[in-house]
Amino acid sequence: MKLNEGNQMTKHVLITGGNRGIGRAFVEHYLKAGWNVTACCREPKRAVELSILKSNYEHLKVLELDVSLSESVASLAQELAGTSVELLINNAGYYGPKGVKFGNSDASEWRKVIEVNTIAPLLLTEALYRNLKHGSNPVAVFISSKVGSMEDNTSGGGYYYRSSKAALNSVVKSLSIDLKEDGIKCVALHPGWVLTAMGGPKALIDTDMSVKGMMAVIDELTWEQSGEFYDYQGKEIPW
Ligand SMILES: NC(=O)c1ccc[n+]([C@@H]2O[C@H](COP(=O)([O-])OP(=O)(O)OC[C@H]3O[C@@H](n4cnc5c(N)ncnc54)[C@H](OP(=O)(O)O)[C@@H]3O)[C@@H](O)[C@H]2O)c1
């Protein structure tokens, strides 16, 4: 049975990188809100927390997806053919090696960051375009980062990650224009500095606060806000 055949009124969200960190919190909060949730991750068999959630929520589906592999994206799209998606959350992200200083840049490491953070969200949105188009009031969310903002950059460095998120923001702006006539809103969101493996132990907020805030922003997203860049509290971030 297709995920949302049982109840045509139930909305469907697909979340990448749903096994840990911010993605896992999105999965839990949307389940609690009654949505059909497709949580994607690279290794479903090792996603212990998703297995626990699955035993409590029958409207959770866990699917394998490595966002940087075209075969993986194609097989996900095939699996979901004919299923509408109201909300796509491109959350999976990769920082790359930390502390790389000017003079030590490595092109192959940079490419890996760009693959996951910039190229994959666009290709996945293309692969799931029909699903979104058939969704009711569909939204494509792109988890970006304030460090991709030019205006916010006062400390330099972070070449791989900063450039990958700045380029993602550019992708989001174009998508918001190209998908407008299909009724698909697009938005770049900064989750805050969040206590996850990526955010580290000095981060300022937990995943619950970040995700609850972003869910409110998504829920209230207007057409004027499509193609813009906001933080988890709905504050606009300069490009
Ligand atoms: N934490 C922060 O302070 C912060 C701030 C600004 C923006 N962000 C953004 O928020 C998003 C979530 O970050 P997080 O803090 O939750 O990070 P995290 O705890 O490091 O989790 C990263 C997630 O991305 C997944 N992922 C990485 N590469 C992937 C790939 N090729 N295919 C599929 N999944 C992949 C990981 O899966 P595996 O478990 O398989 O590795 C994991 O689920 C990212 O886009 C990040 O850039 C985070």
The ligand as an SDF file (V2000), in Angstrom:
LIG
                    3D

 48 52  0  0  0  0  0  0  0  0999 V2000
   24.1250   21.6100   13.8970 N   0  0  0  0  0  0  0  0  0  0  0  0
   24.2550   22.8860   13.5530 C   0  0  0  0  0  0  0  0  0  0  0  0
   24.6320   23.7500   14.3730 O   0  0  0  0  0  0  0  0  0  0  0  0
   23.9240   23.3140   12.1600 C   0  0  0  0  0  0  0  0  0  0  0  0
   24.0070   24.7040   11.8760 C   0  0  0  0  0  0  0  0  0  0  0  0
   23.6750   25.1450   10.6070 C   0  0  0  0  0  0  0  0  0  0  0  0
   23.2410   24.2440    9.6580 C   0  0  0  0  0  0  0  0  0  0  0  0
   23.1800   22.9020    9.9350 N   0  0  0  0  0  0  0  0  0  0  0  0
   22.6880   22.0030    8.8810 C   0  0  0  0  0  0  0  0  0  0  0  0
   21.6420   21.2000    9.4030 O   0  0  0  0  0  0  0  0  0  0  0  0
   21.5690   19.9490    8.7000 C   0  0  0  0  0  0  0  0  0  0  0  0
   21.5900   18.7940    9.7000 C   0  0  0  0  0  0  0  0  0  0  0  0
   22.7930   18.8780   10.4270 O   0  0  0  0  0  0  0  0  0  0  0  0
   23.0330   18.1550   11.8400 P   0  0  0  0  0  0  0  0  0  0  0  0
   23.5690   19.1770   12.7370 O   0  0  0  0  0  0  0  0  0  0  0  0
   21.8430   17.3660   12.2290 O   0  0  0  0  0  0  0  0  0  0  0  0
   24.2470   17.2190   11.4210 O   0  0  0  0  0  0  0  0  0  0  0  0
   24.6590   15.7240   11.8310 P   0  0  0  0  0  0  0  0  0  0  0  0
   24.2040   15.4240   13.2100 O   0  0  0  0  0  0  0  0  0  0  0  0
   26.0980   15.6440   11.4890 O   0  0  0  0  0  0  0  0  0  0  0  0
   23.7940   14.8370   10.8260 O   0  0  0  0  0  0  0  0  0  0  0  0
   24.0450   14.8920    9.4430 C   0  0  0  0  0  0  0  0  0  0  0  0
   23.0210   14.0240    8.7540 C   0  0  0  0  0  0  0  0  0  0  0  0
   23.2570   14.1000    7.3420 O   0  0  0  0  0  0  0  0  0  0  0  0
   23.3690   12.7770    6.8550 C   0  0  0  0  0  0  0  0  0  0  0  0
   24.1870   12.6640    5.6590 N   0  0  0  0  0  0  0  0  0  0  0  0
   25.4540   13.1240    5.4410 C   0  0  0  0  0  0  0  0  0  0  0  0
   25.8680   12.7670    4.2170 N   0  0  0  0  0  0  0  0  0  0  0  0
   24.8470   12.0780    3.6400 C   0  0  0  0  0  0  0  0  0  0  0  0
   24.6580   11.4520    2.4000 C   0  0  0  0  0  0  0  0  0  0  0  0
   25.6100   11.4450    1.4410 N   0  0  0  0  0  0  0  0  0  0  0  0
   23.4670   10.8550    2.1400 N   0  0  0  0  0  0  0  0  0  0  0  0
   22.4970   10.8540    3.0710 C   0  0  0  0  0  0  0  0  0  0  0  0
   22.6100   11.3970    4.2820 N   0  0  0  0  0  0  0  0  0  0  0  0
   23.7870   12.0130    4.5580 C   0  0  0  0  0  0  0  0  0  0  0  0
   23.9850   11.9960    8.0140 C   0  0  0  0  0  0  0  0  0  0  0  0
   23.8130   10.6010    7.7920 O   0  0  0  0  0  0  0  0  0  0  0  0
   24.8770    9.4930    8.3720 P   0  0  0  0  0  0  0  0  0  0  0  0
   24.4200    9.2110    9.7930 O   0  0  0  0  0  0  0  0  0  0  0  0
   24.6990    8.3440    7.4530 O   0  0  0  0  0  0  0  0  0  0  0  0
   26.2380   10.1130    8.3280 O   0  0  0  0  0  0  0  0  0  0  0  0
   23.1390   12.5490    9.1560 C   0  0  0  0  0  0  0  0  0  0  0  0
   21.8740   11.9560    9.1710 O   0  0  0  0  0  0  0  0  0  0  0  0
   22.7820   19.9520    7.7500 C   0  0  0  0  0  0  0  0  0  0  0  0
   22.3760   20.3390    6.4620 O   0  0  0  0  0  0  0  0  0  0  0  0
   23.7010   21.0090    8.3550 C   0  0  0  0  0  0  0  0  0  0  0  0
   24.5670   21.5630    7.3920 O   0  0  0  0  0  0  0  0  0  0  0  0
   23.5020   22.4320   11.1760 C   0  0  0  0  0  0  0  0  0  0  0  0
  1  2  1  0
  2  3  2  0
  2  4  1  0
  4  5  1  0
  4 48  2  0
  5  6  2  0
  6  7  1  0
  7  8  2  0
  8  9  1  0
  8 48  1  0
  9 10  1  0
  9 46  1  0
 10 11  1  0
 11 12  1  0
 11 44  1  0
 12 13  1  0
 13 14  1  0
 14 15  2  0
 14 16  1  0
 14 17  1  0
 17 18  1  0
 18 19  2  0
 18 20  1  0
 18 21  1  0
 21 22  1  0
 22 23  1  0
 23 24  1  0
 23 42  1  0
 24 25  1  0
 25 26  1  0
 25 36  1  0
 26 27  1  0
 26 35  1  0
 27 28  2  0
 28 29  1  0
 29 30  1  0
 29 35  2  0
 30 31  1  0
 30 32  2  0
 32 33  1  0
 33 34  2  0
 34 35  1  0
 36 37  1  0
 36 42  1  0
 37 38  1  0
 38 39  2  0
 38 40  1  0
 38 41  1  0
 42 43  1  0
 44 45  1  0
 44 46  1  0
 46 47  1  0
M  CHG  2   8   1  16  -1
M  END
$$$$
